[in-house]
């Protein structure tokens, strides 16, 4: 585990500098420790649905607001399937902060589950906050899209893409290389894969692929990144600067680009979403809290349910491509794909062979040394 990595936290898709809180949640001595150890063995048992129905009635999570990825509908569908009423409370935070909280609260756990970027599945396992529990539906997923011993599963994917304010940019860029043209100087939202954004790390990997590299061979991406630095705007990349045309080209996940373009349309501002000629599928995942023994069956239920047809369709309605659809294991109804870009736009999108081999700290280190460091 990288010490640098453990010294950072992210707020909803963004790292923030922080203290290494993972060391703060130490075990209590004596009987409490023994009780936790004995109870953790129960993770190996199949889910007890009746207990799960009771446990899930009050459902606490981290980084899973109901509007994010349509988790509100996902949880409601689960409640309908198993016949209970669900009260959901969430504290919004980013992947590393969620892992930190699971660990720090091990003696008084709060959350049952959390939404994480797939790069952090490995971090969660190494930190020891997810259980050795593989839900039945995880058999649908290949290695790298689930914890090798369980505890987390991929759920849906984002694709690094561009949203462009076309009232300001008349000649819309179509490829990553297009962004290097002089006409776009100072008009591109900045990207920083040095440990400030999980999304930006995925963008950096996409640039590597677009220039003949990979998630392992990042040098082509670093060479491109050094060139594009001069194109970046000094302004913040957000919905306001996109709308005003101050940062008229912004790079985000495709589902966020689509949401941004739809919001601009409601305000009478024209925008277009572009999937560049080469990009990658960057999955998100759901992890469950090993230490929340009192709610373990609720966690088991959700870890399996997020891979069900019902949940995968709910993710699709958000605009994200469900992981089973990406793998060719799910047919989606037309209404679930309403607002999607055509499949042809994704012809150049690549799948990472095994995300378990991708070290987020190593990727950030390449950016720090070869891009930010010159």
Secondary structure, 3 states (H helix, E strand, C coil): CCHHHHCEEECCCCEEECCCHHHCCCCCCCHHHHHHHHHHHHHHCCCCHHHHHHHCCEEEEECCCCCHHHHHHHHHHHHHHHCCCCEEEEECCCHHHHHHHHHHCCCCCCCCEEEEEHHHHHHHHHHCCCCCCCCHHHHHCCCCCECCCCCEEEEEEEEEEEEEECCCCCCCCCCCHHHHCHHHCCCECCCCCCCCCHHHHHHHHHHHHHCCCCCCCCHHHHHHHHHHHHHECCCCCCHHHHHHCCCCEEEEEHHHHHHHHHHHHHCCCCEEEECCCCEEEEEEEEEECCCCHHHHHHHHHHHHHCCCHHHHHHHHHHCCEEHHHHCCCCCCCHHHHCCCCCHHHHCCEEECCCHHHCCHHHHHHHHHHHHHCC
